[in-house]
């Protein structure tokens, strides 16, 4: 049903109102909205930096009550990946008049948060499932609205070594920073791999209410909403629900301060100030991505002490380290982090795709091929390319050439079995002529018309541009925009060179 048809179903007065709301939504100046919100966020950032707490609160109040912030929050919720997934009330906002009505009705007076819808999703390689809590559209928008006023604070108060769920930061920034810290000759050679047990589910509510700088009543309603599973209501006495828009920022702010807790033990000088450059004789460095982190040091004993410091830091927040996943190992043995394996051979640090990540992409590709036995070749290629290109692009910043070749070989074997299953009575040459083409010097190109299977080996290795850790996304926005453009140009040039080389060889 189109918009006009859906509007026509109501009474004449309701239809006129809906058309007016639709007109208002379609005529919002989104660039102006973003400029307005960004301007307030910059002011909040500067106020936090200057220690003006009363001004911070006034600016937060101004932002969450502004029309543009409410409109942007509704737009975010109705255009992201979860736009087709309703909460416990079953309501979705698909039409323009519904979105505009939501903006006008959005206020924090007498706000009540509905319980979350609990579903469980599978974890790769594990029998246990991860709980996911889905808020209603109205609650999602409220979270997005308050996140606009909380994010500038979280960014300026965050640990510099934190990379997860932060503006303009990524897993590649964490990887690049690890390389810079561990690649030099005298770097720490012992690694503590830390994993926090059920981080999102176990954060202490009292700690959040005492330390998160936002409206306490609204935050309490987010935290105490409860969830419904199997038509039963369960209370939430701890944790920030996985699936909530604001939850990653709450978790990040809970873990911020971990670096300082370690610094107070190892980097404090005689004047009571942190002096990492001259006091770090233990070669201690920490990198955190969400609730996963690594710490490096020159010996195992130091890491055992640091583990104790981190456990004391976490227990105040209701959290503990996972005994099974928290390990101390030598860098020559290698460790996995964010889908990569880091291993030092003599004095050279090698970063490559981890075995777990490789097995996951193989399983995904295998599932696509097995579940599409009767599909046309062209459609199969489209589905496979989405998986192959995404995985290769993620790993193209590390030593992946051999892994890409291995991936090609395994995909070829799976496709050969797929073809043989479709044509059990045909010979090998017939199958080759039908499904594989020769292009230039390449004999085996899985191709149908213009659709061509992506060759993982064609993905060029493009090193990631290191991030300056003291840059703020609100105060130094031009730096991040220029950096992103530089990275895009590096990739474009690398792909052009690869394409030119293939044409020349062909």
C-alpha positions in Angstrom: 0.0 0.0 0.0 1.4 3.4 -1.0 1.4 6.5 1.2 -1.7 8.1 -0.4 -3.7 4.9 -0.1 -2.8 4.4 3.5 -3.8 8.0 4.3 -7.1 7.6 2.5 -8.2 4.9 4.8 -9.0 7.3 7.7 -11.7 10.0 8.2 -11.5 13.2 6.0 -10.2 15.3 9.0 -7.6 12.6 9.8 -6.5 12.4 6.1 -6.0 16.2 6.0 -3.9 16.1 9.2 -1.8 13.2 7.9 -1.2 15.0 4.6 -0.1 18.1 6.5 2.3 16.0 8.7 3.6 14.3 5.6 4.3 17.7 4.0 6.1 18.9 7.1 8.3 15.8 7.3 9.3 15.9 3.6 10.2 19.6 4.0 12.5 19.4 6.9 15.9 20.9 6.1 18.2 18.0 7.2 21.4 19.9 6.6 20.2 22.7 8.8 19.1 20.2 11.4 22.6 18.6 11.5 24.3 22.0 11.6 22.1 23.1 14.6 22.7 19.9 16.5 26.4 19.8 15.8 26.7 23.4 16.9 25.2 22.6 20.3 27.3 19.4 20.6 30.5 21.5 20.0 29.4 23.9 22.8 28.8 21.0 25.1 32.3 19.6 24.3 33.9 22.9 25.1 31.9 23.4 28.3 33.0 19.9 29.5 36.6 20.7 28.6 36.4 24.0 30.6 34.8 22.3 33.6 31.5 24.4 33.3 29.1 21.7 34.6 26.1 24.0 34.9 26.5 25.2 31.3 26.7 21.5 30.2 23.4 20.7 31.8 21.7 23.8 30.2 23.0 22.9 26.8 21.9 19.3 27.2 18.4 20.5 28.1 18.3 22.8 25.1 19.4 20.0 22.8 17.0 17.2 23.9 14.1 19.7 23.7 14.9 21.1 20.3 12.8 20.2 17.2 15.8 19.4 15.1 17.3 16.9 17.6 14.0 15.1 17.8 13.6 15.0 14.0 17.1 13.6 13.6 16.5 11.0 16.3 13.3 9.8 14.5 15.2 9.8 11.2 18.0 7.7 12.6 15.7 5.1 14.1 13.5 4.8 10.9 16.4 4.5 8.5 18.8 2.1 10.3 19.0 -1.7 10.0 16.4 -2.2 12.7 13.7 -0.1 10.9 11.6 -3.2 10.1 11.8 -4.7 13.6 9.1 -3.6 16.0 9.2 -3.8 19.8 6.7 -5.4 22.1 3.9 -3.0 20.9 4.3 -4.2 17.3 4.3 -0.6 16.1 6.6 0.6 13.2 6.9 4.1 11.7 7.1 3.6 8.0 5.1 6.5 6.6 6.2 10.2 6.6 3.1 11.3 8.6 3.8 8.7 11.3 7.4 10.0 11.6 6.3 13.6 11.9 3.7 12.7 14.4 6.4 11.0 16.5 8.6 14.1 16.4 5.7 16.3 17.6 4.7 13.9 20.4 8.2 13.3 21.7 8.7 14.8 25.1 10.1 13.7 28.5 7.1 14.7 30.5 5.3 11.6 32.0 7.6 9.4 29.8 7.2 5.7 30.4 9.5 3.2 28.9 7.9 -0.1 27.7 9.5 -3.5 28.3 12.0 -4.7 25.7 11.4 -7.7 23.5 14.0 -10.3 24.2 15.3 -12.6 21.4 18.4 -14.8 21.3 20.9 -14.9 18.5 23.6 -17.5 17.8 27.3 -17.0 18.6 29.8 -18.2 16.0 31.2 -21.6 17.0 29.3 -21.8 20.3 26.1 -23.5 21.5 25.1 -20.6 23.8 23.2 -17.7 22.4 23.6 -14.0 22.9 20.5 -12.1 24.4 19.3 -9.2 22.3 16.7 -6.7 23.7 14.6 -4.8 21.2 13.0 -1.5 22.5 9.9 0.0 20.9 10.3 2.7 18.2 9.3 5.4 20.7 11.9 4.2 23.3 14.6 3.9 20.6 14.0 7.5 19.6 14.2 8.6 23.2 17.5 6.8 23.5 18.8 8.3 20.3 17.7 11.8 21.5 19.5 11.6 24.8 22.5 10.1 23.1 22.9 13.3 21.1 23.5 15.1 24.3 25.6 12.4 26.0 28.0 11.5 23.2 30.0 14.8 23.2 30.6 14.3 26.9 31.7 10.7 26.4 34.1 11.6 23.6 36.0 14.2 25.6 36.2 12.2 28.8 37.0 8.8 27.1 40.2 7.0 27.4 42.4 7.8 24.4 43.1 4.0 23.9 39.4 3.2 23.6 38.2 2.5 20.0 34.9 0.7 20.1 31.5 2.4 19.4 33.1 5.8 19.1 32.7 8.5 16.4 35.2 8.2 13.6 37.0 5.3 15.3 37.1 1.7 14.1 38.7 -1.7 14.5 41.3 -0.7 12.0 42.4 2.2 14.2 42.8 -0.2 17.1 44.9 -2.5 14.9 47.0 0.3 13.6 47.7 1.5 17.1 48.7 -2.0 18.3 51.1 -2.2 15.4 52.7 1.2 16.3 53.1 0.1 20.0 54.3 -3.5 19.5 56.3 -3.4 16.3 59.4 -1.6 17.6 62.3 -3.6 18.9 62.0 -2.8 22.6 58.3 -3.1 22.9 56.7 -5.3 25.6 56.6 -9.0 24.6 54.1 -10.3 27.1 50.4 -9.8 26.4 47.3 -9.9 28.6 44.2 -10.6 26.6 41.2 -9.4 28.6 37.5 -10.2 28.2 34.8 -8.9 30.5 32.2 -11.4 31.4 28.7 -10.3 30.2 29.7 -6.7 30.2 26.3 -5.3 28.9 24.3 -7.5 31.2 26.1 -6.9 34.5 26.9 -3.2 34.8 25.7 -2.0 38.1 22.7 0.4 37.8 23.7 2.4 40.9 27.1 3.2 39.4 25.5 4.3 36.1 23.0 6.5 37.9 25.7 8.1 40.0 28.3 8.6 37.2 26.5 9.1 33.8 25.9 12.9 33.2 22.3 12.8 31.9 18.7 13.1 33.2 18.6 10.5 36.0 14.9 9.9 35.8 15.1 9.1 32.1 18.2 7.0 32.5 16.5 5.0 35.3 13.6 4.3 33.1 15.9 3.0 30.3 17.7 0.7 32.8 14.6 -0.6 34.7 12.3 -1.2 31.7 12.5 -5.0 32.0 12.1 -7.4 29.1 9.4 -9.8 27.8 10.3 -13.4 26.8 7.8 -16.2 26.3 5.0 -13.8 27.2 6.5 -13.3 30.6 7.8 -10.0 32.1 11.3 -10.1 33.7 12.9 -7.3 35.7 16.3 -5.8 34.8 18.2 -5.2 38.0 21.6 -4.7 36.3 23.1 -4.1 32.9 22.5 -1.9 29.8 20.4 -4.0 27.3 22.2 -5.2 24.2 20.2 -3.7 21.3 19.6 -0.3 22.9 21.0 2.7 20.9 22.5 4.3 24.0 23.9 1.1 25.5 27.3 1.0 23.8 28.0 4.6 25.0 26.9 3.7 28.5 29.2 0.6 28.4 32.1 2.7 27.1 31.7 5.3 29.8 31.6 2.6 32.4 35.0 1.2 31.3 36.6 4.6 30.8 39.2 5.1 33.5 40.8 1.7 33.1 43.9 3.3 31.6 44.1 5.8 34.5 43.8 3.0 37.1 46.9 1.4 35.6 48.7 4.7 35.2 48.3 5.6 38.9 50.4 2.5 39.7 53.1 2.6 37.0 53.3 6.1 35.5 53.0 8.5 38.5 56.0 10.8 39.0 57.2 12.4 42.2 54.9 15.4 41.6 51.8 13.2 41.5 51.4 13.6 37.7 51.1 11.0 35.0 54.3 10.8 33.0 54.0 7.9 30.5 57.0 8.9 28.4 59.7 8.8 31.1 58.2 6.4 33.6 57.1 3.6 31.3 60.1 1.4 31.8 57.8 -1.7 32.0 56.7 -1.0 28.4 53.0 -1.1 29.5 50.4 -0.3 26.8 46.7 -0.9 26.7 44.3 -0.9 23.8 40.5 -1.4 24.3 37.7 -2.0 21.9 34.4 -2.1 23.6 34.7 -4.8 26.3 37.7 -6.5 24.8 41.2 -5.2 25.6 44.9 -6.2 25.5 47.7 -5.0 27.8 51.4 -5.4 26.9 54.4 -5.4 29.3 58.0 -6.6 29.5 57.3 -9.6 31.8 54.5 -11.9 32.9 54.6 -10.8 36.6 53.8 -7.2 35.7 50.7 -8.4 33.8 49.5 -10.4 36.7 49.7 -7.3 38.9 47.8 -5.3 36.2 45.2 -8.0 35.9 44.6 -7.5 39.7 44.3 -3.7 39.2 41.7 -4.2 36.4 39.7 -6.7 38.5 39.5 -4.1 41.3 38.5 -1.4 38.8 35.7 -3.6 37.3 34.3 -4.9 40.6 33.2 -1.3 41.6 31.1 -1.3 38.4 29.6 -4.8 39.0 31.8 -6.4 36.4 34.3 -9.3 36.4 36.9 -10.7 34.0 36.1 -14.0 32.2 38.5 -16.6 33.5 38.2 -18.7 30.4 39.0 -15.9 27.9 41.5 -13.8 29.9 44.9 -15.1 29.1 48.6 -14.1 29.4 50.9 -15.2 26.6 54.1 -14.3 24.9 53.9 -12.4 21.7 55.9 -15.0 19.8 52.9 -17.4 20.4 50.6 -14.9 18.9 47.2 -13.6 20.1 43.9 -12.9 18.3 42.1 -9.5 18.6 39.3 -8.1 16.4 39.5 -10.8 13.8 43.3 -10.6 13.4 46.2 -12.6 14.6 49.2 -10.6 16.0 52.5 -12.5 16.2 56.1 -11.4 16.5 58.8 -13.4 14.7 62.2 -12.3 16.0 61.8 -8.5 15.7 59.0 -8.3 13.1 55.4 -8.0 14.0 53.1 -9.9 11.6 49.3 -9.1 11.5 47.1 -11.5 9.5 43.5 -12.7 9.5 42.8 -15.0 12.4 41.9 -18.6 11.9 38.5 -18.0 13.6 37.7 -15.2 11.1 38.8 -17.4 8.2 36.6 -20.3 9.3 33.7 -17.9 9.7 33.8 -16.6 6.2 34.3 -20.1 4.8 31.2 -21.3 6.7 29.2 -18.2 5.5 30.1 -18.9 1.9 29.4 -22.6 2.2 26.0 -21.8 3.7 25.2 -19.5 0.8 26.2 -22.1 -1.8 24.4 -25.0 -0.1 21.2 -23.1 0.4 21.0 -21.9 -3.2 21.3 -25.2 -5.1 18.8 -24.3 -7.8 19.5 -20.6 -8.1 20.8 -19.0 -11.3 24.6 -18.6 -11.5 24.2 -14.8 -11.9 22.2 -14.5 -8.6 24.7 -16.8 -6.8 27.6 -14.6 -7.8 25.8 -11.5 -6.4 25.2 -13.2 -3.1 28.8 -14.5 -2.8 30.4 -11.2 -3.8 28.7 -9.5 -0.9 30.4 -11.9 1.5 33.8 -12.1 -0.3 34.2 -8.4 -0.9 33.2 -7.4 2.6 35.6 -9.8 4.2 38.5 -8.9 1.9 38.0 -5.2 2.4 38.1 -5.7 6.2 41.4 -7.6 6.0 43.1 -5.7 3.2 45.1 -3.5 5.6 47.1 -6.5 7.0 49.3 -9.4 5.6 46.5 -11.2 3.8 47.7 -12.2 0.3 48.3 -15.8 1.2 45.0 -16.0 3.0 43.2 -14.5 0.0 44.7 -17.2 -2.2 43.6 -20.0 0.2 40.1 -18.5 0.2 40.0 -18.6 -3.6 41.1 -22.2 -3.7 38.4 -23.3 -1.2 35.7 -21.3 -3.0 36.6 -22.9 -6.3 36.2 -26.4 -4.7 32.8 -25.5 -3.3 31.6 -24.1 -6.6 32.9 -27.1 -8.5 30.8 -29.4 -6.2 27.8 -27.0 -6.7 28.1 -27.3 -10.5 28.6 -31.1 -10.4 25.5 -31.5 -8.3 23.4 -29.5 -10.8 24.7 -31.5 -13.8 25.5 -35.1 -12.6 25.3 -36.5 -16.1 27.6 -33.9 -17.8 31.4 -34.2 -18.3 34.0 -31.9 -16.8 34.7 -30.0 -20.0 31.0 -29.2 -20.5 30.7 -27.8 -17.0 33.9 -25.7 -17.4 32.6 -24.2 -20.7 29.2 -23.4 -19.1 30.3 -21.8 -15.8 33.9 -20.7 -16.2 35.3 -18.2 -18.8 38.8 -17.2 -19.9 39.7 -13.5 -19.5 43.2 -12.5 -20.6 45.6 -14.9 -19.0 43.1 -16.2 -16.5 41.6 -19.6 -17.3 39.1 -19.9 -14.5 36.7 -17.0 -14.1 33.4 -17.9 -12.6 31.1 -15.7 -14.7 27.7 -15.3 -16.1 27.0 -12.4 -18.5 28.4 -9.3 -16.8 28.3 -10.8 -13.3 31.8 -12.0 -12.3 32.8 -13.6 -9.0 35.2 -11.4 -7.1 38.7 -12.9 -7.0 40.0 -12.4 -3.4 43.6 -12.3 -4.7 42.8 -9.1 -6.6 42.3 -7.2 -3.4 45.3 -4.9 -2.9 46.9 -4.5 0.4 46.4 -0.9 1.6 47.9 0.2 4.9 45.6 2.0 7.3 46.4 5.7 8.1 47.2 5.9 11.8 44.8 7.9 14.0 46.0 10.9 16.1 44.6 9.9 19.5 44.2 13.4 20.8 41.8 14.5 18.1 38.2 15.1 19.1 35.4 14.4 16.6 33.5 17.6 17.5 36.4 20.0 17.8 38.6 18.5 15.0 36.0 17.4 12.5 38.0 18.6 9.4 40.9 16.3 10.5 38.6 13.2 10.4 37.1 14.2 7.1 40.5 14.8 5.4 41.8 11.5 6.9 38.8 9.6 5.5 39.4 11.2 2.1 43.1 10.3 2.1 42.3 6.7 3.0 39.7 6.5 0.1 42.3 7.9 -2.3 44.9 5.3 -1.2 42.4 2.5 -1.9 41.4 3.9 -5.2 45.0 4.2 -6.4 45.7 0.7 -5.2 42.7 -0.8 -7.1 43.6 1.2 -10.2 47.2 -0.3 -10.1 45.8 -3.8 -9.6 43.4 -3.4 -12.5 46.1 -2.0 -14.8 48.4 -4.8 -13.9 45.8 -7.4 -14.9 45.0 -5.7 -18.1 48.7 -5.5 -19.0 49.2 -9.2 -18.1 46.1 -10.2 -20.1 
